[in-house]
């Protein structure tokens, strides 16, 4: 029975790992934390990944952190730019509506 439970646990961890995807609506640091949990679960169960899962190029931890911080800043800046653009469009729309519907007769 233990062997079956172990196999089910391993399948569960492998499935979680294979289905993991980075998304834009979560912070990079939270997603990296989730990914680390998945990797640690694989290690705990002594599950080895096939060679094709490994990166061909070695990246230092420092380089990875720098890259993640840059991505996070870009995401924040993009969100800020979209908010400014939205605010600008709303303001322009309000000005157009007010000048169209509320013209004052100045005669």
trRosetta pair geometry for C-beta under 8 A, 3 or more apart (Angstrom, degrees):
i j d omega theta_ij theta_ji phi_ij phi_ji
1 4 5.8 -55 -156 34 38 111
1 5 6.4 35 150 -16 69 106
2 5 5.7 -57 -147 39 34 111
2 6 6.1 36 154 -21 68 106
3 6 5.7 -52 -147 36 29 113
3 7 6.4 30 153 -19 63 106
4 7 5.7 -54 -148 36 30 111
4 8 6.4 31 153 -18 64 106
5 8 5.7 -54 -147 37 32 112
5 9 6.3 34 153 -20 65 105
6 9 5.7 -54 -148 36 30 112
6 10 6.3 30 154 -18 64 106
6 45 7.7 152 -166 -147 84 104
7 10 5.7 -53 -147 37 31 111
7 11 6.3 33 153 -20 64 105
8 11 5.7 -52 -147 36 31 112
8 12 6.3 36 152 -22 64 105
9 12 5.6 -54 -151 34 31 115
9 13 6.4 26 154 -15 65 106
9 45 6.4 -171 119 -107 107 135
10 13 5.8 -56 -147 39 32 108
10 14 6.1 31 155 -18 66 108
10 45 5.2 167 -98 166 83 145
10 47 5.8 150 -147 -80 100 125
11 14 5.7 -55 -143 39 30 111
11 15 6.1 33 156 -21 64 108
12 15 5.8 -56 -149 36 26 112
12 16 6.5 27 154 -19 62 105
13 16 5.7 -51 -147 35 31 112
13 17 6.3 31 154 -19 64 107
13 38 7.3 149 -166 -157 78 68
13 41 4.5 -157 -134 133 121 118
13 42 5.7 167 150 -77 124 62
13 45 5.8 168 36 10 161 149
13 47 6.5 172 99 3 128 155
14 17 5.7 -56 -149 37 31 112
14 18 6.2 25 156 -15 67 110
14 42 7.4 92 -83 -104 60 100
14 47 6.4 -143 -72 -173 95 156
15 18 5.9 -59 -142 40 28 106
15 19 6.0 13 163 -8 65 115
16 19 6.2 -69 -143 45 24 101
16 20 6.7 45 154 -49 62 95
16 38 5.6 -152 121 -123 107 107
16 41 7.3 15 71 73 137 153
17 20 5.9 -38 -157 -3 31 117
17 38 4.8 145 -94 171 76 119
17 39 7.4 103 -117 -75 115 50
17 41 7.7 -153 -56 72 106 112
17 42 6.1 42 -67 -58 149 125
20 34 7.2 171 -137 124 118 108
20 35 6.1 119 173 -104 151 80
20 38 5.8 -73 -57 -43 147 172
22 28 7.8 16 -152 -122 117 72
22 31 5.5 83 -124 167 77 153
23 26 5.5 67 73 17 98 99
23 31 7.2 -180 35 -95 70 137
24 75 6.9 -180 -157 -130 83 118
26 30 5.3 -106 169 79 105 123
26 31 5.3 118 105 -55 120 101
27 30 4.6 89 65 7 91 103
27 31 7.0 -164 92 -5 48 87
27 72 6.8 33 -161 -125 84 109
28 31 5.7 -62 -151 40 32 110
28 32 6.2 33 154 -21 69 106
28 68 5.0 171 140 -165 139 92
28 71 5.5 108 -77 96 153 117
28 72 4.9 -110 21 -73 127 95
28 75 7.4 171 -31 2 106 148
29 32 5.7 -51 -145 35 32 112
29 33 6.4 38 152 -22 63 103
29 68 7.1 101 -74 161 67 129
29 72 7.2 23 -26 -88 90 141
30 33 5.5 -52 -151 34 33 115
30 34 6.5 34 150 -19 65 103
31 34 5.5 -49 -149 35 36 113
31 35 6.3 38 151 -20 65 104
32 35 5.5 -52 -147 37 34 114
32 36 6.4 39 152 -22 65 102
32 68 6.6 -1 -51 -127 146 147
33 36 5.7 -51 -149 33 31 113
33 37 6.7 35 151 -21 62 101
34 37 5.7 -52 -155 31 33 114
34 38 6.7 34 148 -19 64 103
35 38 5.6 -53 -153 34 36 113
35 39 6.4 33 151 -16 68 105
36 39 5.6 -53 -145 39 34 110
36 40 6.1 34 155 -19 67 107
37 40 5.8 -56 -145 39 29 111
37 41 6.4 35 153 -23 63 103
38 41 5.7 -52 -152 31 30 113
38 42 6.8 31 150 -17 62 102
39 42 5.7 -53 -155 34 35 112
39 43 6.5 35 148 -18 67 104
40 43 5.4 -51 -146 37 37 113
40 44 6.1 42 154 -25 67 103
41 44 5.6 -50 -145 33 31 114
41 45 6.5 15 159 -4 63 108
42 45 6.2 -68 -150 47 28 99
42 47 4.4 -91 -160 64 79 110
42 49 7.1 20 173 -49 151 96
43 46 7.2 25 -177 -80 35 37
43 47 7.7 -83 -57 42 20 73
49 53 4.0 -79 161 61 125 147
49 54 6.9 140 98 -49 120 81
50 53 5.6 107 65 -6 69 101
51 54 5.9 -55 -166 22 47 112
55 58 7.2 140 97 -84 114 32
55 59 6.8 -22 112 -1 163 102
59 63 5.1 -122 -173 84 85 124
59 64 5.3 99 133 -59 119 93
59 67 8.0 -30 -172 0 137 143
60 63 4.6 96 56 6 83 101
60 64 7.0 -147 94 -5 45 86
61 64 5.6 -55 -150 37 33 113
61 65 6.3 34 153 -20 67 105
62 65 5.8 -54 -148 36 30 111
62 66 6.4 31 154 -19 64 105
63 66 5.7 -53 -147 36 32 112
63 67 6.3 33 154 -19 65 107
64 67 5.7 -55 -149 37 30 112
64 68 6.3 30 153 -20 65 107
65 68 5.7 -54 -146 36 31 112
65 69 6.3 31 155 -19 65 105
66 69 5.9 -56 -149 36 29 110
66 70 6.4 30 153 -19 64 106
67 70 5.8 -55 -151 35 30 112
67 71 6.4 31 152 -18 64 106
68 71 5.7 -54 -149 37 31 112
68 72 6.3 33 152 -21 65 106
69 72 5.6 -52 -146 36 32 113
69 73 6.4 32 155 -17 65 104
70 73 5.8 -55 -149 37 30 109
70 74 6.3 31 153 -19 64 107
71 74 5.7 -56 -148 37 30 112
71 75 6.4 33 153 -22 65 105
72 75 5.7 -53 -151 33 30 113
72 76 6.6 29 152 -17 64 105
73 76 5.7 -55 -149 37 33 110
73 77 6.2 32 154 -18 67 108
74 77 5.7 -54 -143 39 31 111
74 78 6.2 34 156 -21 65 106
75 78 5.8 -53 -147 35 28 111
75 79 6.5 28 154 -18 62 106
76 79 5.8 -55 -150 36 30 111
76 80 6.3 31 151 -19 64 107
77 80 5.6 -55 -147 37 32 113
77 81 6.3 35 153 -21 66 105
78 81 5.7 -52 -146 36 31 112
78 82 6.4 31 154 -18 64 105
79 82 5.8 -54 -149 36 31 111
79 83 6.4 32 152 -20 64 105
80 83 5.7 -54 -149 35 32 112
80 84 6.4 32 153 -18 65 104
81 84 5.7 -53 -148 36 32 111
81 85 6.3 32 153 -19 65 107
82 85 5.6 -54 -146 38 32 112
82 86 6.2 35 153 -21 65 105
83 86 5.7 -52 -148 36 31 113
83 87 6.3 31 153 -19 64 106
84 87 5.7 -54 -147 37 31 111
84 88 6.2 33 153 -21 64 107
85 88 5.6 -54 -147 36 30 114
85 89 6.4 31 154 -19 64 106
86 89 5.8 -56 -149 36 30 110
86 90 6.3 29 153 -18 65 106
87 90 5.7 -54 -147 36 31 111
87 91 6.3 32 154 -19 65 106
88 91 5.8 -54 -147 36 30 111
88 92 6.3 28 155 -17 64 108
89 92 5.8 -54 -144 39 30 110
89 93 6.1 32 155 -20 64 108
90 93 5.7 -56 -146 38 29 112
90 94 6.3 31 154 -21 64 106
91 94 5.7 -55 -148 35 29 111
91 95 6.4 29 154 -18 64 105
92 95 5.8 -54 -149 36 31 111
92 96 6.4 30 153 -18 65 107
93 96 5.7 -55 -147 37 31 111
93 97 6.3 29 156 -17 65 107
94 97 5.8 -56 -145 39 30 109
94 98 6.1 25 159 -17 66 109
95 98 6.0 -57 -142 39 27 106
95 99 6.2 19 161 -12 64 110
96 99 6.2 -61 -145 41 26 104
96 100 6.2 22 157 -19 63 114
97 100 5.8 -63 -145 38 28 110
97 101 6.0 -9 172 10 67 116
98 101 6.8 -69 -130 51 23 88
98 102 5.2 -35 -168 36 63 123
99 102 7.3 -55 -90 56 14 79
99 103 6.8 47 -176 -76 50 83
100 103 7.5 -47 -179 -35 12 99
